[in-house]
Amino acid sequence: MAHASDGHSLEFKLPDLGEGLTEAEIVRWLVEVGDVVAVDQPVVEVETAKAMVEVPCPYGGVVTARFGEEGTELPVGAPLVTVAVGATAADGPARASGTGTATGEAPAAEPPAAEREPEGSGNVLVGYGTSEAPASRRRRVRPERRVATGAAGRANGRARDAGGPTGPAGPVGEPVEGPVPVISPLVRRLARQHDLDLRELAGSGPDGLILRADVEYALRAAAAQGGRTADQAAGTSGARAAAAAPSDGTRVPLKGVRGAVADKLSRSRREIPDATCWVDADATELMRARTAMNAAGGPKISLVALLARICTAALARFPELNSTVDPEAREIVRLDRVHLGFAAQTDRGLVVPVVRDAHARDAESLTAEFARLTEAARAGRLAPGELTGGTFTLNNYGVFGVDGSTPIINHPEAAMLGVGRIVPKPWVHEGELAARQVVQLSLTFDHRVCDGGTAGGFLRYVADCVEQPAVLLRTL
């Protein structure tokens, strides 16, 4: 990296955001090249498969380069910004022209490690990270293993040899020897699905890192070459077939929250042998109890908080449903604490925030936490840790105006309670037909952790508490 007149430049890379996340999409830059930033000041807003996150920079100084445009996906470890530590605002624009641009050009050199000292907080997110910055390192690649970078890296060696298209800057280098420079498991999976040899690709990332864009470019190049060969062999028949082919329609990228939900639900359906049971319950007395609570003064109690309180009481009686399965060890792990997830629909899709230690909270505390997490979910400000670690899920699909559902379990949990809408229906009450507030309750459970008797007992206890809230007094 280039030296500042009164300091030196440090490169801040996309940090590990936790929870197994390997990449993030740049949503909005919060700084410009030449801006002065303080330690732990947010410099970019990114979207992961879990949530929107503002990423703070652990260094203070002048921003001399930004890497990646808005909408670009970056793997963990890719450069985000370069900061001239100890520089002044007046130094910023001049230095920026020589050390990097907003398009992501890397600085020319960096001082030896011995000349650098740990600076900044070392935090990668507010509330996360270490107390002091780790020593800055740059991975060194031997000349014989270095691969082409930039736009020329986005091509397939085999397509080039067959006369196919190459990158804008010309043919790529020779196949990589030794370990393939790939960080993201998603890139490896994409290449594996299309039978693409990553050793024949040249990465456009730092130090030849192979990015998703490189793989996608290579696949397009191979497809284009294959299309030309087919057309030459079939003459005009290929053109006629293309003209008759139906439209592709509108393609929506399966990424971010939507992609994460798709992956998780697919895994749940593949791995969990689930079953569902359901029952109708008279919720009239529960609704009256809630009205009485709120009329007594103090913070209002939400219906979902009362249902959550019923869930935790039921799980105390039937702990089999607050568990997970370890398939490798062939063991059922019964959990001591209830971290209650609840489904929340947002503009960004369905998310499941988690109320920690729900079993230790009363209805008032549950109401406040549900409200806080719901507001954060709709604003896209949930931390990754607030979206993971659930042990049981409460799904109130009644808000959508439907009575019943057979939801997919939130892997790796073992059960989910579904609650439909509460509506007046004819009901036999105390031997007479009356209009009562009726709700359908459903329980989807992992049949590996229990049999139908346990699941039915859990659901029946929940229904009893809904119909006669005084039943809960036994567990208070």
C-alpha positions in Angstrom: 0.0 0.0 0.0 1.1 3.5 -0.6 2.5 5.6 2.2 0.8 8.7 3.5 2.8 11.8 4.1 2.3 11.5 7.8 1.1 7.9 8.2 0.5 4.8 6.1 -2.4 3.0 4.4 -4.3 0.0 5.7 -6.6 -2.2 3.8 -9.9 -3.1 5.5 -11.4 -6.4 4.2 -15.0 -7.6 4.5 -15.0 -9.3 7.9 -16.4 -12.6 8.9 -20.0 -11.6 9.9 -20.5 -14.8 11.8 -23.2 -17.6 11.6 -21.4 -19.3 8.7 -22.0 -16.3 6.3 -19.4 -16.4 3.4 -20.4 -13.4 1.3 -22.4 -10.1 1.4 -23.9 -7.7 -1.1 -23.0 -4.0 -1.0 -26.2 -2.1 -0.6 -25.0 1.4 0.1 -21.7 3.1 0.6 -21.6 5.4 3.6 -18.3 7.2 2.7 -16.7 8.6 -0.4 -13.0 8.5 -1.4 -11.4 11.4 0.3 -13.7 11.3 3.4 -12.2 11.3 6.9 -13.4 8.4 9.0 -13.1 7.7 12.7 -12.4 4.4 14.3 -15.4 2.2 14.3 -17.3 4.5 11.9 -19.7 2.6 9.6 -18.4 2.8 6.0 -20.7 0.5 4.1 -24.1 -1.1 4.5 -24.2 -4.8 3.3 -26.9 -7.4 3.0 -26.2 -10.9 4.0 -28.4 -13.9 3.8 -29.5 -13.0 7.4 -29.9 -9.3 7.6 -28.8 -5.8 6.7 -25.6 -4.8 8.5 -23.6 -1.6 8.7 -19.9 -2.5 8.7 -17.6 -0.2 10.8 -14.0 0.3 9.9 -11.5 -0.4 12.7 -9.1 2.3 11.4 -9.3 6.1 11.4 -8.0 8.2 8.6 -8.7 9.2 5.0 -10.5 6.8 2.7 -8.2 6.4 -0.3 -10.1 3.6 -2.2 -13.4 1.8 -2.2 -13.8 -1.7 -3.7 -17.0 -2.8 -5.4 -20.0 -0.9 -6.6 -23.4 -1.0 -5.0 -25.1 -4.3 -5.9 -21.8 -6.2 -6.0 -21.5 -9.4 -4.0 -18.1 -9.8 -2.2 -16.7 -12.9 -0.4 -15.5 -12.7 3.1 -11.9 -11.5 3.0 -12.3 -9.3 -0.1 -11.1 -5.7 0.3 -13.7 -3.1 1.2 -11.8 0.2 1.7 -8.2 1.5 2.0 -7.6 4.0 4.7 -4.6 6.3 5.0 -4.0 6.2 8.8 -2.7 9.5 10.2 -3.5 11.5 7.1 -5.5 14.7 7.0 -8.6 15.5 4.9 -6.4 17.6 2.6 -4.3 14.6 1.8 -7.3 12.4 0.8 -8.1 13.4 -2.8 -4.5 13.6 -3.9 -3.7 10.3 -2.4 -6.9 8.7 -3.7 -5.9 9.4 -7.3 -2.7 7.4 -6.8 -3.8 4.6 -4.5 -7.2 3.4 -5.7 -10.5 4.5 -7.1 -14.2 3.7 -6.5 -13.9 1.0 -9.1 -11.8 -1.1 -6.8 -8.2 -0.7 -8.1 -5.7 -1.9 -5.5 -2.9 0.3 -4.1 0.5 -0.3 -5.6 2.5 -1.4 -2.5 2.4 -1.6 1.3 5.0 -1.1 4.0 6.7 -4.1 5.4 5.0 -5.8 8.3 7.7 -4.8 10.6 7.0 -1.1 9.9 3.3 -1.4 10.8 1.8 -1.3 14.2 -1.7 -2.5 15.2 -4.1 0.5 14.9 -7.8 0.9 15.3 -10.3 -1.1 17.4 -10.1 -4.4 15.7 -13.9 -4.7 15.8 -15.6 -6.0 12.7 -19.1 -5.1 13.8 -20.3 -2.9 16.6 -20.4 -5.2 19.6 -18.3 -7.9 17.9 -14.6 -8.4 17.3 -11.5 -8.2 19.4 -10.1 -5.6 21.7 -7.1 -4.8 19.5 -6.5 -5.0 15.8 -4.9 -8.2 14.4 -1.7 -7.9 12.5 -2.4 -7.0 8.9 -1.3 -9.7 6.5 -1.4 -10.0 2.7 -1.4 -13.5 1.2 1.6 -13.9 -1.1 1.3 -15.9 -4.2 4.4 -17.4 -5.9 5.0 -16.0 -9.4 4.6 -19.5 -11.0 1.1 -19.8 -9.4 -0.1 -16.2 -10.0 -3.1 -16.1 -12.3 -4.5 -13.3 -14.5 -6.7 -10.7 -12.7 -9.2 -8.0 -13.7 -11.6 -8.4 -16.5 -9.3 -10.9 -18.3 -9.8 -13.3 -15.4 -13.5 -13.9 -16.1 -13.1 -16.5 -18.8 -12.8 -20.3 -19.1 -9.6 -21.8 -20.3 -11.3 -24.6 -22.2 -13.6 -22.1 -24.0 -10.5 -20.2 -25.0 -8.7 -23.2 -26.3 -11.7 -24.2 -28.4 -11.9 -20.7 -30.0 -14.5 -19.4 -27.6 -14.8 -15.9 -26.2 -12.2 -14.6 -23.8 -12.3 -11.7 -21.4 -12.2 -8.1 -22.6 -8.4 -7.9 -21.9 -7.5 -11.1 -23.9 -6.9 -14.7 -23.0 -6.4 -15.9 -19.5 -3.3 -17.4 -17.9 -2.4 -21.1 -17.5 -4.5 -23.3 -15.1 -3.6 -22.8 -11.4 -1.4 -25.3 -9.8 -1.7 -26.2 -6.1 -4.6 -25.1 -3.9 -7.4 -23.4 -5.9 -7.8 -19.8 -4.7 -11.5 -20.0 -3.7 -13.0 -18.7 -0.4 -16.7 -19.1 -0.9 -18.3 -22.5 -0.7 -21.1 -21.1 -2.9 -18.5 -20.6 -5.7 -17.3 -24.2 -5.4 -20.9 -25.5 -5.4 -21.8 -23.5 -8.5 -18.7 -24.9 -10.3 -19.4 -28.4 -9.2 -23.1 -28.2 -10.4 -21.9 -27.3 -13.9 -18.9 -29.7 -14.0 -16.5 -26.8 -14.2 -12.9 -27.3 -13.3 -11.9 -24.3 -11.1 -8.2 -25.0 -11.9 -8.8 -23.8 -15.4 -10.1 -20.4 -14.3 -8.2 -17.2 -13.5 -9.7 -15.2 -10.6 -10.4 -11.5 -10.8 -10.3 -11.0 -7.1 -7.3 -10.0 -5.0 -4.3 -12.3 -5.5 -6.2 -14.2 -8.1 -9.2 -15.1 -5.8 -11.9 -16.8 -7.9 -15.2 -15.0 -7.4 -18.8 -16.0 -8.4 -18.6 -13.6 -11.3 -15.6 -15.5 -12.7 -17.5 -18.8 -12.7 -20.6 -17.2 -14.2 -18.6 -15.6 -17.0 -16.9 -18.9 -17.7 -20.3 -20.7 -17.9 -21.6 -18.0 -20.3 -18.5 -18.3 -22.4 -18.8 -22.1 -22.6 -22.6 -21.9 -23.4 -21.9 -19.4 -26.2 -19.2 -21.6 -27.7 -21.5 -24.6 -27.5 -24.3 -22.7 -29.2 -22.1 -21.7 -32.1 -21.0 -25.3 -32.6 -24.6 -26.6 -32.6 -25.7 -24.0 -35.1 -22.9 -24.9 -37.5 -23.8 -28.6 -37.3 -27.6 -28.1 -37.7 -27.6 -25.3 -40.2 -30.6 -23.1 -40.1 -32.6 -25.5 -37.9 -31.0 -24.1 -34.8 -32.2 -20.6 -35.7 -35.7 -21.8 -36.3 -35.7 -23.7 -32.9 -34.5 -20.5 -31.2 -37.2 -18.5 -32.8 -39.9 -21.0 -31.6 -38.5 -21.3 -28.1 -40.8 -19.8 -25.4 -39.8 -16.6 -23.5 -37.7 -17.0 -20.4 -40.1 -14.7 -18.5 -38.9 -12.6 -15.6 -35.9 -14.0 -13.7 -35.6 -13.1 -10.0 -32.2 -13.8 -8.4 -32.6 -16.3 -5.6 -30.2 -14.6 -3.2 -30.1 -12.7 0.1 -32.9 -13.4 2.5 -35.0 -15.2 -0.2 -32.1 -17.4 -1.1 -31.3 -18.2 2.5 -35.0 -19.2 3.2 -35.1 -21.4 0.1 -31.9 -23.2 1.1 -33.1 -23.7 4.7 -36.6 -24.9 3.8 -35.2 -27.3 1.2 -32.8 -28.8 3.7 -35.6 -29.2 6.2 -37.8 -31.0 3.8 -34.9 -33.3 2.7 -33.7 -34.2 6.2 -36.7 -34.0 8.6 -39.5 -36.6 8.5 -42.2 -34.3 9.7 -45.8 -34.8 10.5 -48.7 -32.5 11.4 -51.6 -32.7 13.8 -54.2 -30.0 14.5 -57.2 -29.1 16.6 -59.9 -26.4 16.8 -60.0 -24.5 20.1 -62.4 -22.0 21.7 -60.3 -18.9 22.3 -63.1 -16.8 23.8 -61.8 -17.0 27.3 -58.2 -16.2 26.3 -59.4 -13.1 24.5 -61.4 -12.1 27.5 -58.4 -12.6 29.8 -56.2 -10.4 27.5 -58.9 -7.7 27.6 -58.9 -7.8 31.4 -55.1 -7.7 31.6 -55.0 -4.6 29.4 -57.8 -2.9 31.3 -55.9 -3.2 34.5 -53.3 -0.7 33.5 -49.7 -0.9 32.6 -48.1 -1.9 29.3 -50.5 -3.7 26.9 -50.1 -7.4 26.5 -50.1 -8.8 23.0 -51.9 -12.0 21.9 -48.7 -13.5 20.5 -47.0 -13.0 23.9 -49.8 -15.0 25.6 -49.5 -17.7 23.0 -45.7 -17.7 23.6 -46.2 -18.1 27.3 -48.5 -21.0 26.6 -45.8 -22.6 24.4 -43.1 -22.4 27.0 -45.4 -24.0 29.6 -46.2 -26.8 27.2 -42.5 -27.3 26.4 -41.8 -27.7 30.1 -44.3 -30.6 30.1 -43.2 -32.1 26.8 -39.4 -31.3 26.5 -39.0 -33.8 23.6 -40.3 -31.0 21.3 -37.6 -28.6 22.5 -34.8 -30.5 20.9 -32.7 -31.2 17.9 -31.3 -34.3 16.2 -27.6 -35.0 15.7 -27.7 -37.4 12.7 -24.0 -38.2 12.8 -24.0 -39.2 16.4 -27.5 -40.7 16.0 -28.6 -38.8 19.1 -31.5 -36.5 20.1 -30.3 -33.5 22.0 -32.9 -32.1 24.4 -32.3 -28.5 25.1 -32.5 -26.9 28.6 -33.5 -23.4 27.4 -36.3 -22.2 25.1 -35.2 -19.7 22.4 -38.5 -19.0 20.8 -38.5 -18.1 17.1 -41.5 -16.4 15.5 -42.3 -15.9 11.9 -42.3 -12.2 10.7 -43.2 -11.1 7.2 -41.2 -8.1 6.0 -40.6 -6.3 2.7 -37.4 -8.3 2.3 -39.2 -11.6 2.8 -40.0 -14.0 5.7 -37.6 -13.9 8.6 -37.6 -15.7 12.0 -36.3 -13.5 14.8 -35.5 -15.3 18.1 -36.6 -14.4 21.6 -33.8 -15.6 23.9 -34.7 -17.4 27.1 -38.4 -17.1 26.4 -39.1 -19.6 29.2 -37.8 -17.1 31.8 -39.9 -14.2 30.6 -43.4 -13.1 31.6 -46.1 -11.9 29.3 -45.1 -8.2 29.6 -41.4 -9.0 28.8 -42.4 -11.2 25.9 -44.6 -8.4 24.5 -41.8 -5.9 24.6 -39.3 -8.3 23.0 -41.7 -9.3 20.2 -42.3 -5.6 19.5 -38.5 -4.8 19.4 -37.6 -7.6 17.2 -40.5 -7.1 14.8 -39.6 -3.4 14.3 -35.9 -4.3 13.7 -36.9 -7.0 11.2 -39.1 -4.7 9.2 -36.3 -2.1 9.2 -33.8 -4.7 8.1 -31.6 -4.0 11.2 -31.6 -7.4 12.9 -28.1 -8.7 13.8 -27.3 -12.2 12.5 -27.3 -13.5 16.1 -31.0 -12.4 16.5 -32.0 -14.6 13.5 -30.4 -17.9 14.6 -30.3 -20.2 17.5 -34.0 -20.9 17.9 -35.2 -24.1 19.5 -38.9 -23.9 18.8 -41.0 -21.7 16.4 -44.4 -20.0 16.9 -46.0 -19.3 13.5 -49.0 -16.9 13.7 -50.3 -17.3 10.1 -53.7 -16.1 11.2 -52.5 -12.5 10.4 -52.8 -13.5 6.7 -56.5 -14.3 7.2 -56.1 -18.1 6.9 -57.3 -20.8 9.3 -54.7 -23.6 8.9 -51.4 -24.6 7.5 -48.8 -27.4 7.4 -45.6 -25.3 7.7 -42.1 -26.6 7.1 -40.0 -27.0 10.3 -37.3 -24.4 10.8 -34.2 -26.6 10.6 -32.6 -27.8 12.9 -35.5 -27.4 15.3 -37.9 -30.2 16.0 -41.3 -28.6 16.0 -43.4 -25.5 15.1 -46.8 -24.4 16.5 -49.1 -22.8 14.0 -51.9 -20.5 14.9 -54.7 -19.6 12.5 -57.1 -16.6 12.6 -59.5 -16.2 15.5 -63.0 -15.8 14.2 -66.6 -16.2 15.5 -68.0 -19.6 14.7 -70.9 -21.8 15.9 -69.6 -23.8 18.9 -71.3 -26.0 21.5 -70.6 -24.3 24.8 -71.9 -25.7 28.1 -74.4 -27.8 26.1 -75.8 -25.1 24.0 -74.9 -23.8 20.5 -73.3 -20.3 20.7 -71.1 -18.0 18.6 -67.6 -18.4 20.1 -64.1 -17.1 19.1 -62.6 -20.2 17.5 -59.0 -20.8 16.4 -57.3 -23.7 14.6 -54.0 -24.8 16.2 -51.5 -27.0 14.3 -48.3 -28.7 15.4 -45.7 -29.8 12.9 -43.1 -32.0 14.5 -40.0 -34.1 13.7 -41.2 -37.7 14.0 -37.7 -38.8 15.0 -37.9 -37.0 18.4 -41.3 -38.3 19.5 -44.4 -40.2 18.5 -47.9 -39.0 17.9 -48.9 -39.4 21.5 -46.3 -36.9 22.7 -47.2 -34.5 19.9 -50.9 -34.9 20.6 -50.4 -34.3 24.3 -48.5 -31.1 23.7 -51.1 -29.8 21.3 -54.0 -30.7 23.6 -52.3 -28.9 26.5 -51.9 -25.8 24.4 -55.6 -26.0 23.4 -56.6 -26.4 27.0 -54.7 -23.3 28.0 -56.3 -21.4 25.1 -59.8 -22.5 26.2 -59.1 -22.1 30.0 -56.3 -19.7 30.7 -56.5 -20.6 34.4 -54.8 -23.9 33.5 -51.6 -21.8 33.2 -51.7 -20.9 36.9 -50.4 -24.4 37.7 -47.1 -23.5 36.0 -46.7 -19.9 37.3 
